Amino acid sequence: MRVIGGKYKGRLITSPKTVTTHPMSEKLRGAIFATLGDIDGLSVLDAYAGSGAIAFEALSRGAKNVLAIEPDRLAAVAIKTNADRLKPKSQEFKTVQASIEGWLNTSTDQFDLIIADPPYDQVKDRVLLRLAERLKPDGLLVVSLPVRHDVIWLNRDLQILKVKQYGDAQLLFTKSRPA
C-alpha cells in the first residue's frame, strides 16, 4: 500500500498480517479524500485504523493532528512501523491500542473529521452513533460500510451529505449540526 496524495504521496506503508483488519483500497481512500477536499488544519480521528493508512493520508494532506485507534496488536505494530518510516511530528500523530468502545468510555476528545472503517462483520450502529457524538459542531463523519448495511441508525443530529457505492462498499458522508 502507499499514500496517494499530499506530502507523503507515493510513500509505502505496511499492512498488518492479521485477519481482524481489512485494508481499505486506494480507490476508496482516494474517493474519501477527493470528496472531502481541503482538510488542512483539521483534527482527525482514524477509527478502526488497521495499518493507519487513513491517518497517514490525512496527515499527508494537511490535517493538524490525527489520532489512530486500533485494538489489534499486530495492526498497532504496523502503525508504529509506518509512523517510524514517515516520521510525522509528535504533536501531529498519536496512536492508541484500544477498542473503539473502550476508548469512547475513557476519552472526551472531539474532532473536526472522523473516518470509520469498521470490519464489515463487526459494524455496530450504536458505536457509530457514539463516534458521531465526538464531532465538533459542523464536523464530518465518514463511514465505510458494506452496501447491504442499512443506514437507518442515523439520528437527527447528523445530516447525510452523500452516499457513494464502490463494489461491495458504500461510503457515507455525514455532517453534525451546528452548535
Secondary structure, DSSP 4 states (H G I P E B T S, - for coil): -B--SGGGTT-B-PPP--SS--PPPHHHHHHHHHHH---TT-EEEEES-TTSHHHHHHHHTT-SEEEEE---HHHHHHHHHHHHHH---TTTEEEE-S-HHHHHHH----EEEEEE---GGG--HHHHHHHHTTEEEEEEEEEEEETT---TT--TTEEEEEEEEETTEEEEEEEEPP-
